[in-house]
Amino acid sequence: MVYRRTHQVVKRLAARRSAILAAARDAAAESGMAAVQIAPVAVRANVAAGTVYRYFPSKADLISELIAEVSRDELAAIRRAADAAPGPSSAMAAAVSTVALHVLSQRKLAWGILAEPVDVDVTASRLASRREITSEIAARIDAAVRAGHLPAQDTQLAATALLGALHEALVGPLAPDNLDDQAKLRDTVQSVTLLALRAVGVMDARARGLVVQAVLPAKALVGA
């Protein structure tokens, strides 16, 4: 007879996998991607190291799935914010603002996802993450172009440039410090959103209006 896992077993296995990923995420958020090591993650998740290996055969697999999970959460947040906006231009502003909020809310985790040096190859997962978010931003720019709100342009190139600018400005080595203050964080998000809107062709007065209208949570956490 072929063994079939019961619903409770499947549920328990999924919960254990989620606990391991949550432990890896917490470690990266606190100390960077270098802290994502099998033994410490196992301790955080309250499982044996061998259990971690059953779900993730290598550290590269664990970090790659962590990157994918954080990116899925960010992409879902971008879509929720953009879909709730009243029009294509405001949807684009909401998408950009959400990217900025997620990057700034946990900068160590964001840097780990993007570019922190790690001793295993996670290039494919990193590139997949950027492609998905770039494509979402490109779709929002394209919708605004089709609605006549923006000039015709290479929307994929524009989205790639915008995402690169956001990452460099907010989480790279040149990013500003002391963004723990919520007022300063809000100002920074609004500034980069304004920059992005201007870059794709929104007139200044309109861009400022879209930024002011954008709904920014008082506090946003990556994956929240």
C-alpha positions as CSV (number, residue, x, y, z in Angstrom):
1,M,0.0,0.0,0.0
2,V,1.3,3.4,-0.9
3,Y,1.7,5.7,2.1
4,R,-0.1,8.9,1.9
5,R,0.5,11.7,4.3
6,T,-2.5,12.8,6.3
7,H,-3.7,16.4,6.3
8,Q,-2.3,16.9,9.8
9,V,1.1,15.5,8.8
10,V,1.3,17.8,5.8
11,K,0.2,20.7,7.9
12,R,2.9,20.0,10.5
13,L,5.6,19.7,7.9
14,A,4.6,23.0,6.3
15,A,4.6,24.7,9.7
16,R,8.1,23.4,10.4
17,R,9.4,24.6,7.1
18,S,7.8,28.0,7.7
19,A,9.5,28.1,11.2
20,I,12.9,27.5,9.6
21,L,12.4,30.2,7.0
22,A,11.2,32.6,9.7
23,A,14.2,31.9,11.8
24,A,16.5,32.5,8.8
25,R,14.6,35.7,8.1
26,D,15.0,37.0,11.6
27,A,18.7,36.2,11.6
28,A,19.2,38.1,8.3
29,A,17.2,41.0,9.5
30,E,19.2,41.3,12.7
31,S,22.7,40.6,11.5
32,G,22.7,40.3,7.7
33,M,22.8,37.3,5.4
34,A,26.1,36.1,6.9
35,A,24.1,35.2,10.0
36,V,22.1,32.7,8.0
37,Q,23.9,29.5,9.0
38,I,22.3,26.1,9.4
39,A,23.1,25.4,13.0
40,P,22.1,28.8,14.4
41,V,18.9,28.8,12.3
42,A,18.1,25.4,13.7
43,V,18.4,26.7,17.2
44,R,16.2,29.7,16.4
45,A,13.6,27.4,14.9
46,N,13.8,24.9,17.8
47,V,14.7,22.0,15.5
48,A,17.8,19.8,14.9
49,A,20.3,20.9,12.2
50,G,19.5,17.6,10.4
51,T,15.9,18.7,10.2
52,V,16.9,21.9,8.5
53,Y,18.9,19.8,5.9
54,R,15.8,17.7,5.2
55,Y,13.9,20.8,4.1
56,F,16.9,22.6,2.6
57,P,19.7,20.4,1.5
58,S,22.3,23.2,1.5
59,K,22.8,26.7,2.8
60,A,22.4,27.9,-0.7
61,D,19.0,26.3,-0.9
62,L,18.0,27.9,2.4
63,I,19.2,31.4,1.4
64,S,17.7,31.1,-2.1
65,E,14.3,30.2,-0.6
66,L,14.6,33.1,1.9
67,I,15.2,35.5,-0.9
68,A,12.3,34.1,-2.9
69,E,9.9,34.3,0.1
70,V,10.8,37.9,1.0
71,S,10.4,38.9,-2.7
72,R,7.0,37.2,-2.9
73,D,5.9,39.2,0.2
74,E,7.2,42.4,-1.3
75,L,5.6,41.8,-4.6
76,A,2.2,41.0,-3.0
77,A,2.5,44.3,-1.0
78,I,3.3,46.3,-4.2
79,R,0.3,44.8,-6.0
80,R,-2.1,45.4,-3.0
81,A,-1.0,49.1,-2.8
82,A,-1.1,49.7,-6.5
83,D,-4.5,47.9,-7.0
84,A,-6.0,50.0,-4.3
85,A,-5.0,53.3,-6.0
86,P,-7.7,55.2,-7.9
87,G,-5.8,55.4,-11.2
88,P,-2.8,54.3,-13.2
89,S,-0.6,57.2,-12.2
90,S,-1.4,56.9,-8.5
91,A,-0.9,53.1,-8.8
92,M,2.6,53.7,-10.1
93,A,3.3,56.1,-7.2
94,A,1.9,53.6,-4.7
95,A,4.1,50.8,-6.2
96,V,7.3,52.9,-5.9
97,S,6.4,54.1,-2.4
98,T,5.9,50.5,-1.3
99,V,9.2,49.4,-2.7
100,A,10.9,52.2,-0.8
101,L,9.0,51.4,2.5
102,H,10.0,47.8,2.3
103,V,13.6,48.5,1.6
104,L,13.8,51.1,4.5
105,S,11.9,49.1,7.1
106,Q,14.6,46.4,7.4
107,R,17.7,47.6,5.6
108,K,20.0,44.7,6.7
109,L,17.5,42.2,5.3
110,A,17.1,44.2,2.1
111,W,20.9,44.5,1.6
112,G,21.2,40.8,2.2
113,I,18.6,40.1,-0.4
114,L,20.1,42.4,-2.9
115,A,23.9,42.4,-2.8
116,E,25.5,41.4,0.5
117,P,28.4,39.0,-0.3
118,V,27.7,35.4,0.7
119,D,29.8,32.3,0.5
120,V,27.3,30.4,-1.6
121,D,25.9,31.1,-5.1
122,V,22.4,32.7,-4.8
123,T,22.7,34.7,-8.0
124,A,19.7,33.1,-9.8
125,S,17.4,33.7,-6.8
126,R,18.5,37.4,-6.6
127,L,18.0,38.0,-10.3
128,A,14.6,36.3,-10.2
129,S,13.5,38.6,-7.4
130,R,14.6,41.7,-9.2
131,R,13.0,40.6,-12.5
132,E,9.6,40.1,-10.8
133,I,9.6,43.4,-9.0
134,T,10.9,45.2,-12.1
135,S,8.2,43.6,-14.2
136,E,5.5,44.8,-11.8
137,I,6.7,48.4,-11.8
138,A,7.0,48.2,-15.6
139,A,3.4,47.1,-15.8
140,R,2.3,50.1,-13.8
141,I,4.3,52.5,-16.0
142,D,2.8,50.8,-19.1
143,A,-0.7,51.3,-17.8
144,A,-0.1,55.0,-17.2
145,V,1.4,55.3,-20.7
146,R,-1.6,53.6,-22.3
147,A,-3.9,55.9,-20.3
148,G,-2.1,58.9,-21.8
149,H,-0.7,60.0,-18.4
150,L,2.9,59.5,-19.5
151,P,4.9,59.8,-22.7
152,A,5.7,56.7,-24.7
153,Q,8.9,55.0,-23.4
154,D,10.7,51.7,-22.9
155,T,8.8,50.8,-19.8
156,Q,11.0,47.8,-18.9
157,L,14.1,49.9,-19.1
158,A,12.5,52.7,-17.1
159,A,11.4,50.2,-14.4
160,T,14.8,48.7,-14.2
161,A,16.4,52.1,-13.9
162,L,13.9,53.2,-11.2
163,L,14.5,50.0,-9.1
164,G,18.2,50.4,-9.4
165,A,18.0,54.1,-8.2
166,L,15.8,53.1,-5.3
167,H,18.1,50.4,-4.1
168,E,21.2,52.5,-4.5
169,A,19.6,55.5,-2.7
170,L,18.0,53.6,0.1
171,V,20.1,50.6,1.0
172,G,23.5,50.9,-0.7
173,P,26.7,52.2,0.8
174,L,25.7,55.8,0.0
175,A,22.2,55.5,1.6
176,P,21.4,58.0,4.3
177,D,21.7,57.2,8.0
178,N,19.3,57.8,10.9
179,L,16.1,56.8,9.2
180,D,14.7,55.2,12.4
181,D,12.6,58.4,12.9
182,Q,9.3,57.9,11.2
183,A,9.0,61.5,10.0
184,K,12.4,61.3,8.3
185,L,11.5,57.9,6.9
186,R,8.3,59.3,5.4
187,D,10.1,62.3,3.9
188,T,12.7,60.0,2.3
189,V,10.0,57.7,0.8
190,Q,8.2,60.7,-0.6
191,S,11.4,62.2,-2.0
192,V,12.4,59.1,-3.9
193,T,8.8,58.6,-5.1
194,L,8.8,62.1,-6.4
195,L,12.1,61.5,-8.1
196,A,10.7,58.3,-9.8
197,L,7.6,60.0,-11.0
198,R,9.6,62.9,-12.5
199,A,11.9,60.4,-14.2
200,V,9.2,58.7,-16.2
201,G,7.6,62.0,-17.3
202,V,5.1,63.1,-14.7
203,M,4.9,66.9,-14.6
204,D,6.3,68.3,-11.3
205,A,3.0,69.7,-10.0
206,R,1.2,66.5,-10.7
207,A,4.0,64.4,-9.3
208,R,3.9,66.3,-6.1
209,G,0.2,65.8,-5.8
210,L,0.5,62.1,-6.4
211,V,3.1,61.8,-3.7
212,V,1.0,63.7,-1.2
213,Q,-2.0,61.5,-2.0
214,A,0.0,58.3,-1.6
215,V,-1.1,56.3,1.5
216,L,2.0,55.5,3.6
217,P,1.6,53.2,6.6
218,A,2.9,54.7,9.8
219,K,5.2,51.6,10.0
220,A,5.8,49.0,7.4
221,L,7.8,45.8,7.8
222,V,9.3,43.7,5.0
223,G,6.9,40.8,4.6
224,A,4.4,42.2,7.0
